[in-house]
Amino acid sequence: MAREWVLGIDFGTSNTAAAHTGPVSGAVEALQLSHNRTTMSSAVFVESPDNIAVGDVAADRAEANPAGYVPAPKRAVGQGVVNVNGYDIPTSVPVAAVLESVLTRATGAHGGTSPTELVLTHPEGWSQREVQVLLDAAVKIGLDTSRIKTVSEPRAAAHYYSRANTLAPGTKIAVFDFGGGTLDIAVLEANERGTFDVVAARGDNGLGGKNLDAAVRRWVDQQLEARNPDLLTFLRTQAPMDVRYALDDSIRRAKELLSEAPSATITVTGVGGVSERFQITREEFEELIAPALDKAVTLTRLTLADAQVTDPSQLEALYLTGGSSRIPIVHDRLKDLGPIATLDDPKTVVAQGALAAAAPIVRGLGGVPAPTARAAQAPTHGAPTQAPAGYAHPGVGAPQPGWPTSASAGSPAAGWPPANTTPVPDRASGKGKWGLVAAAVAAVLAIGVGVGVFALRGGDDPADAATVAADGAVDSGSAGGAAAGSGSGTSATPPTTKDAVIAAMPPALRSEVENCKSSGETENGGLQIQCEIKEGSSLTAGITSGSYQSIIVSVDTKEAKKRVISIRQAMMNDSTSKVNEIVEDSSRTAAAHVDGPGYDDGFSIWYANSSTGVMASFSGAKGLDGAKTFLNRSGLIN
């Protein structure tokens, strides 16, 4: 019988990396993706929507038809649709081609057996819509959607670095992820659940290794202008793609060599075999890239300031990941901000860390220690469940159900709002201040559906209930008591059973749902569920398309308060959809963000109530009016 195995994919701007539980050892290992490398180019060449080449093959085919070449499909994720080679295609299509290439190589290493689970990483600052594009891509290549999980890149990196060392709650670490096309920085704090809370995060989607390459290319142009201006003119006006790619490759190789050697050679080839060779020293290189590094250091300082880290001693470590972090001067420029920590292969840290963050998945397999109780899991986004036959996948903007269970919903208790659910103050000063953090970061932290831990066995497994009780949590067998506060002045404990979550729904919604399944957890450990809306329900009559509709609901007052704020602030600045509107109740305790149209012209709803703690997401409404009608009929907003 084939060994079960898990695959993690870090889909990057310039390069993609992957990790798996090895076929022999069962330990987490980096996956060889191309020519004995642990990374592959993320570039794609679109001949047609059904014929897409990936990586080095894509670059080769781009020479004949540059219009079909997409060097960095990750940059287009936020657009929803990309025009390439005369086709308007969903951005999930080129992403799917990259994921399929990785999956093909990975399954080949496992004798053709598909992975038991798939973990996908994404930037911390991605919106729910962008994460959904990643999930849609996985769906397009035929993966079992109930076995897909996502985790943000800094969380994955943090779990990789900390898997061998237990960090005490309150310990802060920072992750400096300097990749080929982007720079992402996050400060994380270890919590009592064995996971990490993101305290602050910033990023620059236009700063990465390509900027460093561009600085060297300008230097090459200056050398050619002095030594061989005709060759420079040829490069700028007539050089075919293979010549340009050869120069880019020579520059990239020189950059990498300069991390180990004091000098490197760059070769420029012209017509008839004419070529020029230039030697660049490490000192020259460091001077060329100094402006880019100045921006990186400034961004790091600002992120640390957001997290109120004013002294290096407040950080356990400043972890460097991403290929560009290998450059020695990067270490030197950051050493005064915190204790630097690196590994031999920073390009695969995030992919391997994704599996470490998903420790429950690989319990019993080598390489990742099994978590104790409910610890050692990173907050994540969910994944789509298996839809009924004939149901069109909702696509961008759709809510994300998660890990399904076979148990049905229990009998909901009466009462709205729940009498035992009380508002909770925001996180103490210094841990929840996001004044300087980009709006997109606030959105993904506060609006993402199911940013908690997934329980693979489902929320109703007796072993899970026993584990919760052993950890000192409220007995998950009590539907009503799960939402009760733990004492005067303390935070309310989010419900941990389906019955309790269903009981928290407004009656109009509660009476119209069925077949509720566990789909993950909130960031504070509450249960998230996905429920089907009854066929023919008055809730959706005339305002949705298709016969199958579902809604995702969770109850977490602390998270809901943050989500309401983010809906009012971050989402109002969202310009990626044609329609973006905020709907609130008269008391301004509940807010919903409506956007669209997405696939099938459906509109999506992201909802939170800071008083009751109820959070919900729904997709498929017909137009803005249909979305507002659903909010009113369901009792979410009156």
C-alpha positions, 0 to 999 in steps of 0.5 A: 500500500502506497504511503500517504504523503502531503504536498506544499507549494509556494507559488512565487512571483518569479519562482515556485518552490515545493516540499513534500513528505518524502516517499522513503523517509516520510520526512519533509523534504524540498522537491526537485522541480527543474534541472536539479533545482529546488525551484522552477520559474513561475512564468507561463506561455499561453498558446490558448486557455487549454494549452499553457507551457510553464517555466523554462519551456514558456520562456523558450516559446516566448521568443516566437510569440512574446504576446503569449508570455506571462513572466509573473502570473502572480502579479496578475492575481488581483486583476481577476482576468488577464489578457494574453495572446488575444484571450481574456482568461481568469487569472486562476488559469495560468496559476493552475498551469504552474500548480499542475506542473509541480503536481505532475513532478511530485506525483511522479516521485510518489509512483503516480499516487496523488497527495493526501493533502495540499497546502498552498501559501500566499502573501499575508497581505492578500485579500480573500478574493486573491486567496480564492484565485489560488484555490480556484487554480487547485480546483481546475487541475482536478484536486479534491477540494476537501483536502486543500489548505492555505497558509500565509507565507510569513506564518509558514516561514515562522513555523519552519524556523520554530519547529525545532524550538518551542517558543514561549507565548508572547515571544516575537519573531520577524520574517523578512521574505525577499523574493524574486519579485516582492518583499514581505515583512511580518512580525509574529507573536507566539500564542498559547495555541502553539501558533502565531499571531501576526502583529504587523505586516508590510510589503512592497510588490515592486521590490525584489531580486528583479530590481537588483537585476535591473540595477546591474543591467543598467550598469551593463548598458553603461559599460557597453555605451563606453566600449561597444555602443553598436552592441548596446543599440542592437540589444535595445532595438533588434536583439531576439528574445534568446539573446535578451534572455541569455543576458538576463541569465548571465546577470542573474548568475553573476548576482548569485555568484557574488554572494560567494565570490569577490567578483563575477563575469557578465557576458553580452552576445551580439550579431555574428558571435560578437560578444563583450565580457564585463567583470563586476566586483562585489563592492560595485554590485553592493553600490548598485543595489544600495537604493533598493536595500535602503527601501527594504531596510526602511520598510523593515524598520516601519514594520517593527515600529508597527509592532512596537519593537523598538530594540533588537532584544525584543525579537527572538530572531529576524528570519531571512527567507527568499532567494534574494536574502542570500546576498551578504549585504542584506544580512549586514544591513539588517543585523542592527534590527534583530538577531539574524537567522538563516538557513542553507536554502531560503528559497524552500523555507516557505514551502517546507514551513507550510507543511510544518504549519499544517502539522496535524496533516502529517501527524505520524509521518517523519520530519514534523513533530506531532502537535500536542493538544491543539497546538502547532497549527498555523491560522489558515484560510479554508478550501472549497468543499466538493460541490454537487454535480452540475454546480459551477464553481463560484470562482473569485470572490466566493466564500471558502468552505473548508475541511468537510465532515460527514456529521450533520447539524444538530438541533439549534437552540433558540434565541437571537442574539445569544444571551451569553455572547458579550462584546470583547475589547480589542487586543491590548495596545501594542499588539493590535495597532494597525495605523501604519499597516497597509489596508490590504494587510488589515483586510486579510487578517480581519476579513479572511474567512476561517483564518483559524486552525483546521481539524481534519477529523471534524469538530464533532469527533469525541477525541477533539472534544476531549482534547479541548477539555484537556487544554482547559477550554470550555467543554465542547459538549455544551452548545450554549456554554461554548460562547460564555465568557471565562470571567468578568473582564475576560474575553468570551470563548468562541463556540466550539460545536456546530450546535452553538454556532447554529444557535448564534445565527439569527432565527431567519437564517437558522431555520433555512440551513441544513447539512452543516459541516465543520470547515475550520476555526476562527483565529481564537479557536472557535468553530467555523461551519459551512451550511447548505441553504435549503433548496427552495428556501425563501432566503434565496428565492429570486435573488441567486442563480443555481439550485445549490447555495451555501453559507459559511458562519463562525462566532468569534467576538474578538475577530468580528470586531476587527472584521467590522473595522476592516470592512469599513476601512480597508474594503472601501478602498478595494478597487478590484471589483466593479461594485464595492458597497458597505451595508450596515445596520442602524446601530452600526454594530454589523457591517457587510461588504458586497462586491462583484460581479465574480464568476457567473456574475454573482455577488459576494458578501463578507459579514461581521457583527461586533456585538454578537460575534457572528461572521458569515460569507455568502456568494452567488447573489444576483446583483447588489440588490440581491445581496442586500435582499439576502442580508435582510431576509436572513436577519443579518442586517435589518 
